Amino acid sequence: MGKTNSIALKFMNYLTSEKKQEIFGQYGKSNADTGSPESQVALFSYRIAHLTNHLKNNKKDYATQRSLLKMVGKRRRLLDYLKATDIERYRNIVKALNLRK
């Protein structure tokens, strides 16, 4: 197996459907709650943490760096939406995920 294939497999295995269900169950209303802002923010946070760790080892992976920045922006927009619509839910998710701001 070449280096490219092992990297692709490594990325595919970090976020299994079981892990997604666990995240949605913990931060959403249920395991099937994939649309609520809280569950989406939690999923983005998990993916951001994984990519941040990857970039610590692969400093010149600029494609992943760009993807990370786009993901951070998406999470920020979701948090801004949540803050504008329901400040209590916003405070709860920020506290639960230990996010700054």
C-alpha distance (Angstrom), angle and dihedral (degrees) to the residues before:
residue distance angle dihedral
M1 . . .
G2 3.80 . .
K3 3.76 127.0 .
T4 3.80 92.8 -104.1
N5 3.80 93.2 54.1
S6 3.79 93.5 49.3
I7 3.80 91.0 50.8
A8 3.80 91.2 49.4
L9 3.80 91.1 50.2
K10 3.77 91.1 48.1
F11 3.81 91.2 55.1
M12 3.79 93.8 45.0
N13 3.79 93.9 53.2
Y14 3.78 99.7 50.4
L15 3.81 94.6 75.8
T16 3.77 111.2 39.8
S17 3.78 123.7 175.4
E18 3.81 88.5 -107.7
K19 3.81 90.5 56.6
K20 3.81 90.2 49.3
Q21 3.80 90.4 50.7
E22 3.80 89.4 50.4
I23 3.83 91.9 51.1
F24 3.81 92.7 46.4
G25 3.79 91.4 47.4
Q26 3.79 92.9 49.4
Y27 3.81 99.3 45.2
G28 3.81 103.9 19.7
K29 3.76 131.5 61.6
S30 3.84 92.5 -97.6
N31 3.81 141.6 -12.3
A32 3.81 89.7 -87.6
D33 3.81 93.6 49.8
T34 3.79 99.1 109.2
G35 3.80 97.3 145.8
S36 3.79 105.3 57.4
P37 3.81 114.8 105.0
E38 3.81 91.3 -124.8
S39 3.80 93.9 57.3
Q40 3.81 92.0 44.2
V41 3.81 91.9 49.6
A42 3.81 90.2 48.9
L43 3.81 91.4 50.3
F44 3.82 91.7 47.8
S45 3.81 89.7 49.1
Y46 3.80 91.3 53.0
R47 3.80 91.6 48.9
I48 3.82 92.0 45.1
A49 3.81 90.9 52.8
H50 3.81 90.4 50.5
L51 3.81 93.6 49.1
T52 3.81 91.7 45.7
N53 3.78 89.7 55.0
H54 3.82 90.3 47.6
L55 3.81 91.4 51.7
K56 3.79 91.7 52.5
N57 3.80 88.0 64.2
N58 3.83 97.4 35.1
K59 3.78 105.9 42.3
K60 3.81 95.6 170.5
D61 3.80 96.9 51.9
Y62 3.78 94.8 114.5
A63 3.80 96.0 168.1
T64 3.79 90.3 59.5
Q65 3.79 90.1 44.2
R66 3.80 90.1 55.7
S67 3.82 90.9 47.6
L68 3.79 89.6 50.6
L69 3.80 92.3 52.5
K70 3.81 91.5 48.6
M71 3.80 90.1 50.0
V72 3.80 92.2 49.9
G73 3.81 88.5 51.9
K74 3.80 92.0 50.8
R75 3.79 91.0 50.1
R76 3.80 90.6 48.2
R77 3.82 91.5 51.9
L78 3.81 91.0 49.4
L79 3.80 90.3 49.9
D80 3.81 90.7 48.6
Y81 3.81 89.8 51.4
L82 3.78 91.1 49.1
K83 3.79 91.3 47.8
A84 3.80 91.3 52.4
T85 3.81 95.3 47.0
D86 3.82 104.6 35.9
I87 3.80 119.0 5.3
E88 3.82 94.2 -171.7
R89 3.81 93.5 56.6
Y90 3.82 88.0 47.0
R91 3.81 92.5 52.7
N92 3.81 91.8 46.3
I93 3.81 94.9 52.3
V94 3.82 93.5 44.0
K95 3.79 90.0 51.1
A96 3.83 93.5 44.5
L97 3.81 93.1 50.8
N98 3.82 95.7 38.4
L99 3.80 92.4 -125.3
R100 3.75 122.0 165.8
K101 3.80 118.8 -112.0
